[in-house]
Structures are given as structure tokens and as C-alpha cells.
Amino acid sequence: MMSKTNKQSTLITGLVIGSAVGTLAGLLLALGKSKETRVLVKKSLDALPEMAEDLVTTTQLRGKQWSNKARGRWEKSLNRLQKAIKAGVEAGKQEPPTAPTKITVD
């Protein structure tokens, strides 16, 4: 099962690569077979690995940030829960309050 971060990373990577391929296809169809088009396509293709690497790095950094943020929230929640349990245990050790005695007037 993929984690949410992996799914997002895969989606973003797919979008970037798909956009690049779509752009190249559009250039090829729009401009024909000129030498300028081939040079432009070659430069774009040469840049794809670097763009993909940058995207992966950015996605990994974002994933680590989200993970650290979630871990911090988890630790705070766990700390509050531990305090509440401790307070409950301490309260359970105390003697229960005595019920008020009924006073009767004759």
C-alpha cells in the first residue's frame, strides 16, 4: 500500500513528465521538421533528468517536513494523554468524598 506522500510524489512527477512530453509533442506538431525545432527538443530532453531530480528532491523535503510536523503533533497528544492518565490515577488513589449526613429535626 502506497503512503499518501508516495502517491503525491508519484502524481507530481507524472504531471511534470507528462507536461514536458506534451510540450515537446506540441512543438513537433506545430513547428514541423526545422533544425530549430530539433535543437529546442534536444535541449528540452536534456533538461528533463535535472528537472525530474529537482522535483524528487523537493518532494522528499516536503515529505520530511510533513512527517516531522506529524511527529511533533503526535508527541504533544501523547504527552497530554499521559498527563491525563496520571491525573486520573492520582484522583483514583484519593479517598472518595463522604456523603453529607442527613440531619433530622424533631
Secondary structure, DSSP 8 states (H G I E B T S, - for coil): ---HHHHHHHHHHHHHHHHHHHHHHHHHHHHTT-HHHHHHHHHHHHHHHHHHHHHHHHHHHHHHHHHHHHHHHHHHHHHHHHHHHHHHHHHHHS------------
